[in-house]
Amino acid sequence: MLPWPPLRRNEPSVALRPWGAQASDAATLAAAWSEPDIARWTAVPDAHDEAAAARWVAGEGARRDQGVALDLAITESGVPEVVLGEIGLALVEADRRWAEVGYWLFPAERGRGRASVALEVFTDWVLRDLPINRLFARTHVDNPASAAVARRAGYELAGELPDGAQVWVADREG
Ligand SMILES: CC(C)(COP(=O)(O)OP(=O)(O)OC[C@H]1O[C@@H](n2cnc3c(N)ncnc32)[C@H](O)[C@@H]1OP(=O)(O)O)[C@@H](O)C(=O)NCCC(=O)NCCS
């Protein structure tokens, strides 16, 4: 069972909260899954409608409790009802405790440093408080904003995959 975070940063204002805390979350998520950049660069389910998003939100607690994935909505501090984006992890190497991070913002919320701050806050918390030793991000050369977020959040470039994706890594200290 993963512990629950009170994660926030003031400048720029970023807070991370669970999906499902607001009635509008399923509609918000369905809209995000239909946004072209988000659909292109992140793993979104085949079904994009609100019913599918509601099922996904309902399953979030179970995925978290099983330790396989954890996704949080990005909001401004004190404005939990307006979702700016999402940040989350999926456990990919259970034995080594490695997990992959993913993140997105709605187009209107980009360009203000909030994805980088969300990733920084999330990474600090996960590597300090959760049983995860390494977080990594995979970014594509055609998506430089995504690599910039990883770099700004303190991830180090570890290498390149045959498909051209860059791999960025943050490790638990000590
Ligand atoms: C990747 C993505 C989240 C990046 O969003 P973003 O808004 O560019 O990222 P940030 O929130 O870190 O904003 C950084 C920008 O805000 C600016 N900024 C403004 N105030 C800032 C502050 N206080 N601190 C840092 N940056 C600030 C930076 O200059 C930067 O602009 P630049 O890239 O033109 O230099 C967004 O493009 C997205 O959702 N894409 C679709 C999904 C996706 O690709 N996900 C990643 C898959 S690996």
PDBQT file of the ligand as one rigid body, heavy atoms in Angstrom, charges set to zero:
ROOT
HETATM    1  C1  LIG A 201       5.690  17.774 -21.839  1.00  0.00    +0.000 C 
HETATM    2  C2  LIG A 201       4.820  18.909 -21.261  1.00  0.00    +0.000 C 
HETATM    3  C3  LIG A 201       4.198  18.442 -19.954  1.00  0.00    +0.000 C 
HETATM    4  C4  LIG A 201       5.734  20.117 -21.027  1.00  0.00    +0.000 C 
HETATM    5  O1  LIG A 201       4.973  21.189 -20.574  1.00  0.00    +0.000 OA
HETATM    6  P1  LIG A 201       5.653  22.624 -20.346  1.00  0.00    +0.000 P 
HETATM    7  O2  LIG A 201       4.624  23.557 -19.937  1.00  0.00    +0.000 OA
HETATM    8  O3  LIG A 201       6.533  22.919 -21.523  1.00  0.00    +0.000 OA
HETATM    9  O4  LIG A 201       6.627  22.298 -19.157  1.00  0.00    +0.000 OA
HETATM   10  P2  LIG A 201       6.826  23.177 -17.894  1.00  0.00    +0.000 P 
HETATM   11  O5  LIG A 201       5.568  23.218 -17.120  1.00  0.00    +0.000 OA
HETATM   12  O6  LIG A 201       8.022  22.665 -17.192  1.00  0.00    +0.000 OA
HETATM   13  O7  LIG A 201       7.115  24.599 -18.491  1.00  0.00    +0.000 OA
HETATM   14  C5  LIG A 201       8.378  24.930 -18.925  1.00  0.00    +0.000 C 
HETATM   15  C6  LIG A 201       8.278  26.241 -19.639  1.00  0.00    +0.000 C 
HETATM   16  O8  LIG A 201       7.727  27.220 -18.760  1.00  0.00    +0.000 OA
HETATM   17  C7  LIG A 201       8.640  28.319 -18.643  1.00  0.00    +0.000 C 
HETATM   18  N1  LIG A 201       8.569  28.801 -17.270  1.00  0.00    +0.000 N 
HETATM   19  C8  LIG A 201       7.839  29.837 -16.896  1.00  0.00    +0.000 A 
HETATM   20  N2  LIG A 201       7.942  30.025 -15.573  1.00  0.00    +0.000 NA
HETATM   21  C9  LIG A 201       8.756  29.067 -15.101  1.00  0.00    +0.000 A 
HETATM   22  C10 LIG A 201       9.245  28.717 -13.831  1.00  0.00    +0.000 A 
HETATM   23  N3  LIG A 201       8.920  29.405 -12.709  1.00  0.00    +0.000 N 
HETATM   24  N4  LIG A 201      10.045  27.634 -13.728  1.00  0.00    +0.000 NA
HETATM   25  C11 LIG A 201      10.379  26.924 -14.818  1.00  0.00    +0.000 A 
HETATM   26  N5  LIG A 201       9.938  27.218 -16.062  1.00  0.00    +0.000 NA
HETATM   27  C12 LIG A 201       9.142  28.283 -16.188  1.00  0.00    +0.000 A 
HETATM   28  C13 LIG A 201       9.982  27.793 -19.045  1.00  0.00    +0.000 C 
HETATM   29  O9  LIG A 201      10.783  28.816 -19.588  1.00  0.00    +0.000 OA
HETATM   30  C14 LIG A 201       9.606  26.768 -20.061  1.00  0.00    +0.000 C 
HETATM   31  O10 LIG A 201       9.415  27.344 -21.325  1.00  0.00    +0.000 OA
HETATM   32  P3  LIG A 201      10.334  26.921 -22.551  1.00  0.00    +0.000 P 
HETATM   33  O11 LIG A 201      10.180  25.414 -22.689  1.00  0.00    +0.000 OA
HETATM   34  O12 LIG A 201       9.775  27.681 -23.664  1.00  0.00    +0.000 OA
HETATM   35  O13 LIG A 201      11.723  27.306 -22.112  1.00  0.00    +0.000 OA
HETATM   36  C15 LIG A 201       3.706  19.306 -22.264  1.00  0.00    +0.000 C 
HETATM   37  O14 LIG A 201       4.280  19.753 -23.446  1.00  0.00    +0.000 OA
HETATM   38  C16 LIG A 201       2.744  18.175 -22.558  1.00  0.00    +0.000 C 
HETATM   39  O15 LIG A 201       1.831  17.895 -21.795  1.00  0.00    +0.000 OA
HETATM   40  N6  LIG A 201       2.928  17.487 -23.721  1.00  0.00    +0.000 N 
HETATM   41  C17 LIG A 201       2.062  16.374 -24.100  1.00  0.00    +0.000 C 
HETATM   42  C18 LIG A 201       2.307  15.129 -23.256  1.00  0.00    +0.000 C 
HETATM   43  C19 LIG A 201       3.767  14.743 -23.193  1.00  0.00    +0.000 C 
HETATM   44  O16 LIG A 201       4.514  14.907 -24.146  1.00  0.00    +0.000 OA
HETATM   45  N7  LIG A 201       4.181  14.172 -22.042  1.00  0.00    +0.000 N 
HETATM   46  C20 LIG A 201       5.533  13.711 -21.824  1.00  0.00    +0.000 C 
HETATM   47  C21 LIG A 201       5.698  12.296 -22.297  1.00  0.00    +0.000 C 
HETATM   48  S1  LIG A 201       7.331  11.645 -21.891  1.00  0.00    +0.000 SA
ENDROOT
TORSDOF 0
